[in-house]
Amino acid sequence: MATTPPSIQLAAGPSGTFSQDPASFIRVMAQLPVARNGVFEWHFVPLLSIPRSGPQHINNGADILRWIRYAAGAVLGTSSVTLSYTRDLTLNFEYDAPLPDAISDIYAHVAEADRGNLLPAEPDLVAKHTGTSWSTEHRAKAKPSMDKRDGTCVITDDDEMCCDDVHLIPHIKGDEYIRLYTEAASLECGVINNIDDVRNMIRLSATLHKGLGKFLAIMPRPNFAFPFPTARSWEYHPLKDGPRAYQQRIPVREPTGTQLESWPPDQLFNHVYGAAVLHAFGVGPEANAALLDMTARYYGLGGRKSAQERVQAQLKQRRAKQEDARNNTQCQDEFPMFGHWQHVLPREIRAELYTHCKQKAEKAVQETSAAKVDAWRKTLST
């Protein structure tokens, strides 16, 4: 039997006062590692500010507590989130009960044993200034697979001429980001090494593309907060005001048969859902700072870069590959003995090897020429 939640007065959090009317909004507090007095410790900090009626796709506040649990789990990157009305964990929390009028705060708990496995969503994962643009070459390579699997928009059935092949993890994030994230997530489908893998893409109308990860997202079901229905499905959720034609929950066209093999894994949909929740309802600089620190792991040793720096890095990588191709071709032409095993060497060693071989060959040519000249001079002296 569920306990009656106590009446809690709204108090100013460590990041400041509650910015919304507590009669209309619920504040979600989450445990995150934050630095206070130079020490990182796990504290409850304001994470989300959500309308009491729930986001736009929830009718009359139904399932609001289940949705808050899912939203908090998507943001924090874990299915082990549990809710309570106090800082103390309530084991018999009733998720199907209506939201009590006296409540202004909800606490999202993560067990200590699970904190090291969090894979949180990155704030502004789909930033306005980054977009999801990608090269014509990669678009052309992916199109046949997307035509076969999705065909039209998976939500509205708009013709493919009006659609985009949209990355869930934006293209601008690069191969290392999705490799490190999917490796840590231990996906059933295995690690995704290429940001342009079709398992990271869905076909959407251009209008929906603009809102994905910002004011709309796709929820896979069943999940830890909504264990029903048991049959797999995906739902489009508008979280805030967006295109007028798409302001209600709509089922995503379900892939069938072999299409499921290349369909994006649920963890990617959850990741983007968490980013959209942060974009629509996120509050509190402490939470954002903590999430930015935690999501830095997706960028590898090079760390987080600005959009411009990522574009420059991708261009540099592309030029390096082109240079490698030219050097490899030239090295094979001039030094065929290196034609096979050179490809297993790191780029820097290959470049050094090529320079060494070239210098050695040039020296050999010079010595041969000098020998010919010496021989010619000897014939003149006789």
N, C-alpha and C positions, 0 to 999 in steps of 0.2 A: 504494500500500500504506500503510495507516495506521500511524503511529508508536505505539510502546508508551508510554502516559502515564506520566510520572514519579510517584514516590511523594511526596505533598505532606503535610506536617504541618499540622494545623489551628492557625491563629494567630489571636489576637484582632484583629478588624477595627477600623477607626477609630471605629465606633459602639459598640464593646464586644465582649465575648466571645460566641462562638457559643452560643445559648441551648438548643440541642438536642444530644442525643447524636450525635456524628459517625458512630458505627457504624450509626445508624438514619436519619440525615438527611443531605441534600446541601445545601450553601449555594451559592446562585447569586449571583455578583458581577456587577454591571453598571456600565458607565461612565456617570456622570451629572455635571452641573455642580454642584459643591458649593463653599460658601464656606469657605475656610481662610485664616486670617490676613488676613481682609478682602478676599480675592481669589477670584473664581469661576474654578475650573479643573475640567477633566474628570478624575475619579478613579474607580477601582473602589471601590464601596461595597457592603455586603451588601444584597441586594434581596429574595431569597426563601429560605425554608427548607423543603425538600420531602422527604417520606419517600423513602427509597431505592427502595422498591417503586413509587413514583409515586403520583399521586392515585388516588382510589377507583375511577375508571372504567378504569384501566389494569390489565390482568390480568397478574399475575406479573412486573411490571416491563417487559413488552414495550413497545417504542416509547418508552421513558422519555426517551431523549436527544432524539428528535424532539419529544416533547411539551414538554420543557424549552425547546427552541428556540422553539416556537410560543408558549409561555406568556411567555417573556421578550420576544418580539416584540410580543405583544398588550399587555403592560404598557408597553413603551416606545413603542408606536405606530409600528412600522416592520417591513417584511419583510426588511430587510437585516441582521438579527441573525445572527451566526455564533458558534459555541461553540469553546472550547478548554479544556484542563486547566491552562493557565498564563496569565499576563498577556500572554504573546506569542501572537499569532494563529497557529494551526495550519491551514494551507491544506487538508490532507488529513484532516480530522477525520471519523471514521467514525460516522455517526449511527445506523446499524443495529446497531452492536456493543453487547454488554451493558455495563452500568455497571461499571467496574473497582472491585474491593473497596478498593483502596488510595486511591481518590480521595475527598476530602472537599469540595473546592471545584470549581465550574465557572464559567468566565468567559464572559460574554456581551459580544461586541464589536460596535460599530457604527462603520462607516467614518466618518472625519472629514467627508467630503463629504456624508454623509447626516444628520449631527447636527442641522443646521438645519431638517430636515424632520420631526423627530419629533413625533408627536401622541399623547403618552402618556395612559394611563388615569388618571383622577383617583382618588386614595385616597378610599375611602368614597363612591364615586359614588352608590351606593344606600345611604345611611345609614339606620339603623333609625328615626330620629326624623323623617325626611322622607317616607318612603313614596312612593307614586305617585298620590296622590289628585288628582282633577281635577273640574271642574265638571260638573253634570248636563247643562248645555247642550252642552258639547263631547262628552260621552259619547253623548248622543242623536244628535249629528251624525255621529259616527264609526260608530255601531252598524250601520247598513245596509251600509256598505262592509266591515266586519269580518265580518258575517254571510255576505256573499257570498264573501269570499276565504277565511276560515278556518273559519267555521261552529262547529265544536267545538274543544276543546283540541288544538293542533297536535302534542302529544306523547302524551297519554293518550286522546284522543278523548272525554274527559268532555263531557257535555252542556253547552251554552252557559249553562244556568241555574246551573251550578256553576263557571263560568269568569269571568275578568276580562280585559278588553282592556288589556294591559300595555304601558307605555312602555318601550322599551329605554333611551334617555336619559330619566331621570325627568321627569315633567311639571313638577315644582317648579323644574327648571333654567331653563325659559323658552325663548322663541323665539330670543333672541339667542345663547344657548349653542349650540343645534343649528345655527343659521345659520352661526356662525363656525366651528364644528367641521367641518361638511360642506363649507363653502367651502374650508377649508384642505386637506381630504382629497381634493378634486377628484373627487367621485363621478361615475360614469358616468351616474347618474340625475339629476345636477344638484344644485344647492343645495336643502336642505330648510329652508324659512323658518318653518315652523309646528311647534312641539313636538308638536301633536296630529295631525300628518300620519300617515296610516295606514302610511307607510313607516317610521315609528318605533315601530310597534306590532305585537304578536302576541297571539293569544288563548291563555291558559294557564289550567289549573285553579287555583283559589284557593291550593291547597297549594304548587304550583310557583311561583306568583307571589311568595310570601313569600321564596323562596330565590334568585330570579334576581338575579345580580350580587353575591351573597353566598357561598353554598356551592354554587351550580350555575350553569351557563352553556351556551351553544350555540356549537359550533364549525362554521363553514362549511368545506366541502371541495370541491375541492382547495384547498390553501393553500401558502404558501412552505415550510412544514416537512413537510407531508404532501401531496406532489404527486399522490397516488393516492387514490381512483379518479379518473379524469378526468371522469366524469359528476358534475355538481353535486349536492351533498347537504348536509344539516345534521344534526349530532349533538348530542343532549342529554348533557352531562357532569356528573355529581355530583362535586364536588371534595372534599367532606368529608361526614361523616355528616349526612344529612338525613332526609326522609320515608322510612320503611323500604321502601315500595313502589317507590321510584325510586332504588335504589342501584346501578344498572348503566347502561351506555351504551345509549341508546335512539335510534333514528333519528327525526328530526322528519318529520312528514308533509310531503312535498314539494309546493310549489305547482306548478300546471301552467298552460300557456297564458297567457292574459291576467292570471292571478293573479300571475305573476312581475313584472309591471309595477309593482305596488304593494307587493311583498314587500320587507322591509328590506334595504338593501345590506349586503354582507359586512363593510364597515368598522364598521358599528354593532354587529354581533354581536361582532367582534373587540374593540371598545372595551369592551363590557360584560364580555367574557371576561377582559380584562386587569384590570378592576375586581374581578371575582370572585377571580382569582388573588391579587391583593393582599390581599383580605379574608381569604382562606383561608391564605395562606402568606407574606404580607409580613412583613419584619423590617427593623429599622434605622431610627432617626429621621432619619439623613442622607438616605437614599433618599426617605422620605416628604416631607421638607422640599423636596428638589429637585423632586420630582414636583408638589408643590403650586405651586411657583414656575412650573414649565413649563406647568401646566394653567390658570394664571390668564388666559391669552390667550382662553380660551373664554367669559370673562365680559365682554369688551369693556372700554370705558373706565371703567365703574363699578366694576370689580374684583369679587373674590369676596365674597359676602355669606353670612351665616348663613341657616339655613332660615327663621327667623322674619322676617328682613329681606327674603328673597326673596318670602315670602307677602305681606308688607306692600307690597312694590314691585308685585306683580301686582295687588293690590287697588287700589292707587293708579292703576295703568295702566288698569284696568277702569273706575274712576270717571271718569278723564280722558276715556276714549272716550265714556262716557255723557254727560258734560258737553259734549263736542264735538258730539255728536248733537243735544243740546238747543239749543246755541248756533247750530248750522248751520240747524236748523229755524226758530228764531226770526229769525235773520238773513235767511233766504230769505223769510219772511213779511213782515218789515218792510222789507227792502232787497233786492228781487228782482233788482236789477242785479248783485248779487254771487253769485247762485245757482249759477253753474257754476265760475268760475275760482278761487273761494275755497278749494276743496278741495286745490289743489296747494300752498297756502301752509303753512308750519310752524304748529304749534298756537299758539305764542306770538304769532306775527304775526296769526293769525286772531283771537285773543282781543283783541289791541290794536286791530285793525281794527274788530271788533264794538263795542268800547267807544267808539272814535272816532265810528263811525257813529251809535251810540245817542245820544251827547252832542250830535252835530250835529243829529240829528232832534229831540231835546228842545229844543234852542235854537231851531230853526225853528218848533216848535209855540209856544214862548213868544213869539217875535217876532210870529207870526200873531195870537196872542191879544192881545198888547199893541197891535197895529195895530187890531184890532177894538174894543178898549176906547177907544183914542184917537178912532176914528171915532165911536163912540157918545157920547163926551164932547162932541165938536164939535157933534153934533146937539142936545145939551142946551143949549149956549150960544147957539144961534141962535134 
